[in-house]
């Protein structure tokens, strides 16, 4: 050491050669990190961003092993890249949860860096030490990659094959790499989300156009059938408006969360809303695609209209029970819906079959490839339809019990 005096106080300085060596290392590190920054700016995939960050960080701190994971929407860590382990690590540690004893899982829980100078002697990481023993990992540092708001987006870990307590330079280098990666991962994630939104918007516009054409065809059919026959113009108008109302109530139940589907309970509830406590609705939560939803809405409307005119809902003591279920039969998931009336006047089959009968029998039968039945009982009608569950949910992945 060289001793100099300044203001009466003795100070000790490192030899010039040592200072020069440290400065040279610092400059080389900064050059390497600058090169990483340029590459990340032009990286075309999130996987390339994370893999390049890991490789650069491991090289800067002389780590022989490394791994990098992306935080999934459900809070797990999905392996995206590795250094020194080989592809077998994707099978062994492809996905990690917060319950795992790995350094990266603990760092995700804490949202801060985890340093383990000796994996073999640290009791908190005995499990991961045993798993990594065949690779020769002796010490580790796991560093979170965060966005500007502090949310952890990814995690990279470096492992040394000897016991090592990383110094200030090592940790500063890892932090710089993590900061760079955070900016570019956030950019990539935002770009992917924007692309997904745009793709979804295009799909929704196509669906809206298709749905509009289909709806117009249904309205034309309803108008032609409602205005046909011996009804007066006022009666035909009321029937037509009622059926349009059933369709409108179905479309009112579409939500931002499920814009292509409607809950079956909402369809039935909308059709029976005017009858309040005189109805009982039971069944599991099921999402129905738009096309099938509008046909079911018409079925419920026709059954309710008939019950209000001639059946259970025409009597103060009458009631209607609507229930549905999903069950297994012959290796298939099946769906059944039952409309049951009680407490009303005796009913019998009419001599004429109007468009309402066509809706609850032929139209729904064609739509769902089933054979609905209508039973006229002394206490009221019982209507039942049964079909493969796949026929009820053929147009959307959302159409499944929840």
C-alpha positions as CSV (number, residue, x, y, z in Angstrom):
1,X,0.0,0.0,0.0
2,X,1.1,3.6,-0.6
3,X,0.7,6.1,2.3
4,X,-0.1,9.8,1.6
5,X,-0.8,12.7,4.0
6,X,-3.7,15.1,3.5
7,X,-4.7,17.6,6.0
8,X,-2.7,16.0,8.7
9,X,-4.4,12.6,8.3
10,X,-2.7,9.6,6.9
11,X,-4.6,7.7,4.1
12,X,-3.8,4.4,2.5
13,X,-4.4,3.8,-1.2
14,X,-4.4,0.6,-3.2
15,X,-1.4,0.1,-5.5
16,X,-1.9,1.8,-8.9
17,X,-1.8,-1.6,-10.6
18,X,-4.7,-3.0,-8.5
19,X,-6.8,0.1,-9.2
20,X,-6.1,-0.2,-12.9
21,X,-7.1,-3.8,-12.9
22,X,-10.4,-3.1,-11.1
23,X,-11.2,-0.3,-13.5
24,X,-10.4,-2.4,-16.5
25,X,-12.8,-5.1,-15.2
26,X,-15.4,-2.5,-14.6
27,X,-15.0,-1.1,-18.1
28,X,-15.1,-4.6,-19.7
29,X,-18.3,-5.4,-17.7
30,X,-20.0,-2.2,-18.8
31,X,-19.0,-2.9,-22.4
32,X,-20.5,-6.4,-22.2
33,X,-23.7,-5.1,-20.5
34,X,-24.0,-2.4,-23.2
35,X,-23.8,-5.1,-25.9
36,X,-26.5,-7.0,-24.1
37,X,-28.7,-3.8,-24.1
38,X,-28.2,-3.5,-27.9
39,X,-29.1,-7.1,-28.5
40,X,-32.2,-7.0,-26.3
41,X,-33.5,-3.9,-28.1
42,X,-33.6,-6.0,-31.3
43,X,-34.6,-9.3,-29.8
44,X,-37.7,-10.8,-31.6
45,X,-38.9,-13.1,-28.9
46,X,-39.3,-13.1,-25.1
47,X,-37.4,-16.4,-24.9
48,X,-34.4,-14.8,-26.7
49,X,-34.5,-11.8,-24.3
50,X,-34.4,-14.1,-21.2
51,X,-31.8,-16.6,-22.7
52,X,-29.4,-13.8,-23.7
53,X,-29.7,-12.1,-20.3
54,X,-29.0,-15.4,-18.5
55,X,-26.0,-16.2,-20.7
56,X,-24.5,-12.8,-20.3
57,X,-25.0,-12.6,-16.5
58,X,-23.5,-16.1,-16.0
59,X,-20.5,-15.2,-18.0
60,X,-19.9,-11.9,-16.2
61,X,-19.8,-13.6,-12.8
62,X,-18.0,-16.7,-13.9
63,X,-20.9,-19.0,-13.1
64,X,-20.9,-22.4,-14.9
65,X,-24.6,-23.0,-14.5
66,X,-27.7,-20.9,-14.9
67,X,-31.5,-21.0,-15.4
68,X,-34.1,-18.4,-16.3
69,X,-37.9,-18.7,-15.9
70,X,-40.9,-16.6,-16.8
71,X,-43.6,-15.9,-14.2
72,X,-46.9,-17.4,-15.6
73,X,-50.3,-15.7,-15.1
74,X,-51.1,-18.2,-12.3
75,X,-47.9,-17.3,-10.4
76,X,-45.7,-20.2,-11.3
77,X,-42.2,-20.2,-12.8
78,X,-41.9,-21.7,-16.4
79,X,-38.4,-22.6,-17.5
80,X,-37.3,-20.6,-20.6
81,X,-33.6,-21.1,-20.8
82,X,-30.5,-22.7,-19.2
83,X,-26.7,-22.6,-19.2
84,X,-24.6,-25.7,-18.4
85,X,-27.5,-28.0,-17.3
86,X,-28.5,-29.3,-20.7
87,X,-32.1,-29.7,-22.0
88,X,-32.9,-32.3,-19.4
89,X,-33.5,-29.5,-16.9
90,X,-36.7,-28.6,-18.9
91,X,-38.1,-32.0,-17.9
92,X,-36.8,-32.0,-14.3
93,X,-37.7,-28.3,-13.5
94,X,-40.0,-27.3,-16.3
95,X,-42.5,-25.6,-14.0
96,X,-42.0,-24.6,-10.4
97,X,-44.5,-23.3,-7.8
98,X,-44.1,-21.1,-4.8
99,X,-44.2,-24.2,-2.6
100,X,-41.0,-25.5,-4.1
101,X,-37.8,-25.2,-2.1
102,X,-35.7,-23.7,-5.0
103,X,-33.9,-20.4,-4.6
104,X,-35.9,-18.9,-7.5
105,X,-39.2,-19.8,-5.9
106,X,-38.2,-18.3,-2.6
107,X,-36.9,-15.2,-4.5
108,X,-40.3,-14.9,-6.2
109,X,-42.1,-15.2,-2.8
110,X,-39.9,-12.4,-1.3
111,X,-39.8,-10.4,-4.5
112,X,-36.1,-9.9,-3.8
113,X,-32.7,-11.6,-4.5
114,X,-31.8,-14.8,-2.7
115,X,-28.1,-15.6,-2.0
116,X,-27.0,-19.1,-0.9
117,X,-23.2,-19.3,-0.5
118,X,-23.3,-23.0,0.3
119,X,-26.3,-25.1,-0.9
120,X,-25.1,-28.2,0.8
121,X,-25.1,-26.8,4.3
122,X,-28.1,-24.4,4.1
123,X,-31.1,-26.3,5.7
124,X,-33.7,-24.2,3.8
125,X,-32.4,-25.5,0.5
126,X,-31.5,-29.1,1.2
127,X,-34.1,-30.4,-1.3
128,X,-32.9,-28.3,-4.3
129,X,-29.2,-29.0,-3.3
130,X,-29.8,-32.8,-3.6
131,X,-31.6,-32.3,-6.9
132,X,-28.7,-30.2,-8.3
133,X,-25.9,-32.3,-6.8
134,X,-25.4,-34.3,-10.1
135,X,-24.8,-31.0,-11.9
136,X,-22.2,-29.9,-9.3
137,X,-24.0,-26.7,-8.2
138,X,-22.5,-25.6,-4.8
139,X,-23.8,-22.0,-4.4
140,X,-26.5,-19.9,-6.0
141,X,-28.0,-16.4,-6.5
142,X,-31.5,-15.9,-7.8
143,X,-32.4,-12.4,-9.1
144,X,-35.9,-11.2,-9.9
145,X,-36.6,-9.4,-13.2
146,X,-39.1,-6.7,-12.5
147,X,-41.1,-4.1,-14.4
148,X,-41.2,-0.4,-13.6
149,X,-44.0,-1.0,-11.1
150,X,-42.0,-3.6,-9.2
151,X,-44.0,-6.6,-10.4
152,X,-41.8,-9.7,-10.9
153,X,-41.9,-10.8,-14.5
154,X,-39.2,-13.4,-14.6
155,X,-36.4,-14.9,-12.5
156,X,-32.8,-15.9,-13.4
157,X,-30.4,-17.9,-11.3
158,X,-26.7,-18.4,-11.5
159,X,-24.9,-21.3,-9.9
160,X,-21.2,-21.8,-9.1
161,X,-19.6,-25.2,-8.8
162,X,-17.7,-24.1,-5.7
163,X,-18.8,-22.5,-2.5
164,X,-18.9,-18.7,-3.2
165,X,-20.2,-15.7,-1.4
166,X,-20.7,-13.2,-4.3
167,X,-19.0,-9.8,-3.8
168,X,-20.4,-6.4,-4.5
169,X,-19.2,-6.4,-8.1
170,X,-21.0,-9.7,-8.7
171,X,-24.3,-8.5,-7.3
172,X,-24.1,-5.1,-9.0
173,X,-23.5,-6.9,-12.3
174,X,-26.5,-9.2,-11.8
175,X,-28.7,-6.2,-10.8
176,X,-27.7,-4.4,-14.0
177,X,-28.6,-7.4,-16.1
178,X,-31.9,-7.8,-14.3
179,X,-32.8,-4.1,-14.8
180,X,-32.1,-4.3,-18.5
181,X,-34.1,-7.5,-18.9
182,X,-37.0,-6.0,-16.9
183,X,-37.4,-3.2,-19.4
184,X,-37.3,-5.4,-22.4
185,X,-39.4,-8.2,-20.9
186,X,-42.1,-5.6,-20.0
187,X,-41.9,-4.2,-23.6
188,X,-42.2,-7.7,-25.0
189,X,-45.1,-8.7,-22.7
190,X,-47.0,-5.5,-23.6
191,X,-46.4,-6.0,-27.3
192,X,-47.8,-9.6,-27.0
193,X,-50.8,-8.4,-25.0
194,X,-51.5,-5.7,-27.6
195,X,-51.2,-8.3,-30.4
196,X,-53.6,-10.6,-28.6
197,X,-56.1,-7.8,-28.0
198,X,-56.0,-6.9,-31.7
199,X,-56.4,-10.5,-32.8
200,X,-59.3,-10.9,-30.4
201,X,-60.9,-7.7,-31.8
202,X,-60.7,-9.0,-35.3
203,X,-62.2,-12.3,-34.2
204,X,-65.0,-10.5,-32.4
205,X,-65.8,-8.4,-35.4
206,X,-66.0,-11.5,-37.6
207,X,-68.2,-13.2,-34.9
208,X,-70.4,-10.1,-34.7
209,X,-70.9,-10.0,-38.5
210,X,-71.7,-13.8,-38.5
211,X,-74.0,-13.4,-35.5
212,X,-75.8,-10.4,-37.2
213,X,-76.5,-12.4,-40.4
214,X,-77.7,-15.3,-38.3
215,X,-79.9,-13.1,-36.2
216,X,-81.5,-11.5,-39.2
217,X,-82.3,-14.9,-40.7
218,X,-83.9,-15.9,-37.4
219,X,-86.0,-12.7,-37.2
220,X,-87.2,-13.1,-40.8
221,X,-88.3,-16.6,-40.0
222,X,-90.0,-15.5,-36.8
223,X,-91.8,-12.7,-38.6
224,X,-93.0,-14.9,-41.4
225,X,-94.3,-17.6,-39.0
226,X,-95.8,-15.1,-36.5
227,X,-97.8,-13.2,-39.2
228,X,-99.0,-16.4,-40.9
229,X,-102.3,-18.1,-40.0
230,X,-105.6,-16.9,-38.6
231,X,-104.3,-14.4,-36.0
232,X,-105.5,-10.8,-36.2
233,X,-102.8,-8.2,-37.0
234,X,-102.7,-7.1,-33.3
235,X,-102.3,-10.7,-32.1
236,X,-99.6,-11.4,-34.6
237,X,-97.8,-8.2,-33.6
238,X,-97.8,-9.2,-29.9
239,X,-96.5,-12.6,-30.7
240,X,-93.8,-11.2,-32.9
241,X,-92.7,-8.6,-30.4
242,X,-92.7,-11.3,-27.6
243,X,-90.3,-13.5,-29.6
244,X,-88.1,-10.6,-30.5
245,X,-88.0,-9.7,-26.8
246,X,-86.8,-13.2,-25.9
247,X,-83.9,-12.8,-28.4
248,X,-83.1,-9.3,-27.1
249,X,-83.0,-10.5,-23.5
250,X,-80.5,-13.2,-24.5
251,X,-78.1,-10.7,-26.1
252,X,-78.4,-8.4,-23.0
253,X,-76.8,-11.2,-21.0
254,X,-73.6,-11.3,-22.9
255,X,-70.8,-10.0,-20.8
256,X,-67.3,-8.5,-21.4
257,X,-65.9,-11.6,-19.7
258,X,-67.8,-14.0,-22.0
259,X,-68.8,-12.0,-25.1
260,X,-69.5,-15.1,-27.2
261,X,-71.5,-17.1,-24.6
262,X,-74.4,-16.8,-22.1
263,X,-75.0,-18.6,-18.9
264,X,-77.9,-21.0,-19.2
265,X,-79.3,-19.7,-15.9
266,X,-79.4,-16.2,-17.3
267,X,-81.4,-17.4,-20.3
268,X,-84.0,-19.2,-18.2
269,X,-84.2,-16.4,-15.6
270,X,-84.8,-13.8,-18.3
271,X,-87.6,-15.9,-19.8
272,X,-89.3,-16.3,-16.5
273,X,-88.6,-13.0,-14.9
274,X,-92.2,-11.9,-15.0
275,X,-93.4,-14.8,-12.9
276,X,-91.1,-14.4,-9.9
277,X,-91.6,-16.8,-7.0
278,X,-93.9,-19.1,-9.0
279,X,-90.8,-20.5,-10.7
280,X,-87.9,-22.6,-9.5
281,X,-84.7,-22.8,-11.5
282,X,-82.0,-25.3,-10.7
283,X,-78.9,-26.5,-12.5
284,X,-75.1,-26.2,-12.8
285,X,-73.4,-23.2,-14.3
286,X,-73.1,-23.7,-18.1
287,X,-72.0,-21.3,-20.8
288,X,-74.0,-21.5,-24.0
289,X,-72.7,-20.2,-27.4
290,X,-74.7,-17.4,-29.0
291,X,-76.4,-19.5,-31.6
292,X,-77.7,-22.2,-29.2
293,X,-78.5,-19.5,-26.7
294,X,-80.9,-17.7,-28.9
295,X,-82.7,-20.9,-29.8
296,X,-83.0,-21.9,-26.1
297,X,-84.3,-18.4,-25.3
298,X,-87.1,-18.9,-27.9
299,X,-87.9,-22.3,-26.4
300,X,-88.2,-20.9,-22.9
301,X,-90.2,-18.0,-24.2
302,X,-92.7,-20.3,-26.0
303,X,-93.1,-22.6,-23.0
304,X,-93.6,-19.6,-20.6
305,X,-96.1,-18.0,-23.0
306,X,-98.1,-21.2,-23.3
307,X,-98.0,-21.7,-19.5
308,X,-99.3,-18.2,-18.9
309,X,-102.1,-18.6,-21.4
310,X,-103.2,-22.2,-20.8
311,X,-101.0,-23.9,-18.2
312,X,-99.7,-23.6,-14.7
313,X,-98.8,-19.9,-14.9
314,X,-102.4,-19.0,-15.8
315,X,-103.4,-20.1,-12.2
316,X,-102.5,-18.3,-9.0
317,X,-101.5,-21.7,-7.5
318,X,-99.5,-22.9,-10.4
319,X,-95.8,-23.1,-10.6
320,X,-93.0,-24.1,-13.0
321,X,-89.8,-26.0,-12.2
322,X,-87.0,-25.8,-14.7
323,X,-83.9,-28.0,-14.1
324,X,-81.0,-29.2,-16.1
325,X,-78.0,-31.5,-15.5
326,X,-75.0,-33.0,-17.1
327,X,-74.4,-36.7,-16.8
328,X,-72.3,-39.5,-18.3
329,X,-73.9,-42.2,-20.5
330,X,-72.2,-44.6,-22.9
331,X,-68.9,-42.8,-22.6
332,X,-70.3,-39.4,-23.5
333,X,-71.2,-36.3,-21.5
334,X,-74.9,-35.7,-21.9
335,X,-77.2,-32.7,-21.2
336,X,-80.9,-32.8,-20.2
337,X,-83.3,-30.0,-19.4
338,X,-86.8,-30.5,-17.9
339,X,-89.7,-28.0,-17.8
340,X,-92.3,-29.2,-15.4
341,X,-95.7,-27.5,-14.6
342,X,-97.9,-28.2,-11.6
343,X,-100.9,-26.7,-9.9
344,X,-102.5,-25.4,-13.1
345,X,-105.6,-26.4,-15.0
346,X,-105.7,-29.7,-16.8
347,X,-104.1,-29.4,-20.2
348,X,-104.3,-31.4,-23.4
349,X,-102.6,-31.4,-26.8
350,X,-104.0,-28.9,-29.2
351,X,-105.3,-29.8,-32.6
352,X,-103.2,-27.3,-34.4
353,X,-99.4,-27.0,-34.3
354,X,-98.3,-23.4,-34.5
355,X,-94.8,-21.9,-34.8
356,X,-94.5,-22.2,-31.0
357,X,-94.7,-26.0,-31.3
358,X,-92.2,-25.9,-34.1
359,X,-89.7,-23.9,-31.9
360,X,-89.9,-26.3,-28.9
361,X,-89.7,-29.4,-31.1
362,X,-88.4,-29.2,-34.6
363,X,-86.2,-26.1,-34.4
364,X,-84.4,-27.1,-31.2
365,X,-84.2,-30.7,-32.4
366,X,-82.3,-29.7,-35.5
367,X,-80.1,-27.3,-33.5
368,X,-79.0,-29.9,-31.0
369,X,-79.6,-33.1,-32.9
370,X,-82.1,-34.4,-30.3
371,X,-85.7,-35.4,-30.0
372,X,-87.6,-33.3,-27.4
373,X,-90.7,-34.7,-25.8
374,X,-93.9,-33.0,-24.6
375,X,-96.1,-34.8,-22.1
376,X,-99.6,-33.5,-21.3
377,X,-100.3,-34.5,-17.7
378,X,-103.3,-33.7,-15.5
379,X,-101.2,-31.3,-13.5
380,X,-99.6,-29.6,-16.5
381,X,-97.2,-30.2,-19.3
382,X,-93.7,-31.7,-18.9
383,X,-91.2,-30.8,-21.6
384,X,-87.9,-32.6,-21.8
385,X,-84.9,-32.4,-24.1
386,X,-81.7,-34.4,-24.0
387,X,-78.6,-34.2,-26.2
388,X,-74.9,-34.7,-26.2
389,X,-73.3,-31.9,-24.2
390,X,-70.9,-31.3,-27.1
391,X,-73.9,-30.3,-29.3
392,X,-74.9,-27.7,-26.8
393,X,-71.4,-26.2,-26.7
394,X,-70.0,-26.8,-30.2
395,X,-69.2,-23.2,-31.1
396,X,-66.9,-22.2,-28.2
397,X,-64.4,-23.5,-25.8
398,X,-66.2,-21.7,-23.0
399,X,-69.3,-23.9,-23.4
400,X,-68.5,-26.3,-20.6
401,X,-69.7,-26.7,-17.0
402,X,-68.1,-24.4,-14.5
